[in-house]
Amino acid sequence: GPLPSVYVGRPVPYEAYREFVTAMATAGFDWDAAMAHMERAVEIAPDFWMARLRLVITYTFLMQPAKAREMLAGVEKATAQLSPTELLFFGFVKARRDGRRLDALKAANELLELAPHDPFVSYMAAQLALSVNRPRAALDVLGDLSEIDWREVGKWPQGAWFVRSSALAHHYLGEYREELADAQLGVRYYPNS
C-alpha cells in the first residue's frame, strides 16, 4: 500500500515505494542491500523525500559521510516542498547527524504525535531516550511488549530491537523481573539474536 499521507504530500510511484519497503526490511541486517534499494527508490522518484532521508541514515551506518552530507544538503534545499512530517523527520536526521540528541529526541516525539503507531519512529524515539538517560520515557514510547502481536512482528528481525530497548530500559531502572520477561520474549521469537 502507499505510505500514509502523514508522510508524503504527493503520490509516490509504486515501484519507488516497493524499493523503499524492501530497503526498510533489510535495514540493520544488510545495509548494502538497504542502500541499493533506497538508492533505486530515489532514482525512480527523486522527490521521495522520506526515501532520501532514510538514505542519509543508511549512508551514515555504512560510514559514507560525504554521501550522507550531500543527500541531506539536497533535502535541505527542498524544505519548502516537504510535508510537515517530512520536515520533522528532516529535523530529526539533521539533529542526530549533528550530535544534538535532545533536539533529535524532541523531533522524534513530535513525529510520534503525528504517527503514533509507526514502529520505526517508536524505536528511534526509544533509542534516543535511552541515549540521554531517560529509560522511563523509552518504556513509555515502547509500551507493554506483551500487548504486541508477536506472531506478526516476530516475522521481522527488527522486532528484536524493540525487545532489546525495553530490556535495557528495565535494566537501567533496576526492574530486573521485567528485563527478564523481555529477554525471555526475545529468546522465544529471536533465538539467534
PyMOL commands that set and color helices and strands:
alter all, ss='L'
color gray80, all
select helices_A, chain A and resi 14-26+31-44+49-61+65-77+79-81+84-97+101-114+119-131+135-142+145-147+150-153+159-172+176-189
alter helices_A, ss='H'
color red, helices_A
deselect
rebuild
show_as cartoon
